Amino acid sequence: MSGGRLLLPLGLVAAMASASWSWSQLERARSAAPSASQVLYLPSGKYLKVTAMGHPEVMADLIYIWSIQYYSNYEAVDRFKYLDHIYSQVISELDPHYIDPYLIGAMIMSIESGDHEMALKLLDKGIGANPDEWILAFDAGFLCYDKLRDYPRAAGYFEKALRSTDAPNVIRRLHAEMYNKMGDKRTSLEYWTQVYDEAETDYVRDVAWRHVHDLRIEVDLESLRQAIGAYTRARGTPPLNLEALVKAGLVSKVPLDPEGSPYAYDRRTGEVRSQSRFKLRRKASA
């Protein structure tokens, strides 16, 4: 009984000893010279696991702590040379479910090193190993949105984040808005309408309504203008009124704007506009 109780502590001590050796090697390399070429190029975490004596998370912890110290050393020249290897091949292989290194590693890669694709590669690895952790997909989505302005990619990541039952509702709003950024106002309207219908607070309901309001106007105007254009091309003259579009089978009905007002139509120019003002951009009705 007592012998069995000693197995875990002895294994843990051995793992810590192995991890401490790796730490000392890293520290020796870090202090030897500022050049990244002096940094110890550790083998893959898959191989380090062999020396971890069943406790790879201990070694992952120590290397992660070292990495934060090393990559914050602004005097080190080319300190990002082994950045991808340390996070993607060492720490994440030692403990694939250790979330913090994915987040901090991606932050260093994106903000400090300026390599957004390297950061996304690391986050993708974390997402693959931890599909229920919404924060990883959210970080990737926000990076695509904020830094790359890659809205389709951002929407995909936000969608992955929303698969987690713990995902905060704010991600739904970001996801809906990405389609507006892409120019897909109809899909954006659908998602914003869902946010509005399922809002649990007055604040979220108000925010969602402002988006639904403006997008509804934009979608209606787009549909009406397309129908007016088709009518004019077919008959050589703009329709007498918007009801003529219904008779021609170009729209199912003449919509009212979100405030219940009819859209204003000028037959001389063929233009149609909303009589209600936009709520978000505070611009004149188009």
Number of C-alpha atoms within 10 A of each C-alpha: 5 6 7 8 9 11 11 14 11 12 15 18 15 17 23 22 17 19 24 16 13 18 18 13 15 21 16 14 18 22 13 11 13 17 16 19 15 15 21 16 15 16 12 17 24 16 13 21 20 13 17 24 18 14 21 24 22 20 28 26 18 16 23 22 13 16 20 14 12 20 19 12 13 11 11 16 13 15 21 17 14 16 20 17 17 24 24 25 17 25 28 26 22 27 21 21 16 19 18 13 27 27 19 16 24 29 19 21 23 18 12 13 18 13 14 20 16 19 26 23 16 25 25 18 17 24 24 14 16 16 17 18 22 23 21 28 29 24 22 28 30 21 23 22 19 12 13 14 15 17 22 17 18 26 26 18 24 28 20 20 28 23 14 15 10 12 18 13 13 11 19 19 21 19 24 25 22 25 21 18 16 14 12 13 21 16 16 24 24 16 20 28 21 16 22 22 12 12 16 11 9 10 10 16 17 13 16 23 19 17 22 23 21 20 23 21 25 21 15 21 20 14 15 23 16 14 20 25 17 15 19 14 11 10 9 10 14 22 21 13 14 23 13 16 21 14 11 12 11 16 18 11 12 15 17 14 20 17 11 9 12 16 19 13 17 14 15 10 8 16 16 19 19 21 16 19 16 19 13 11 9 8 9 10 12 14
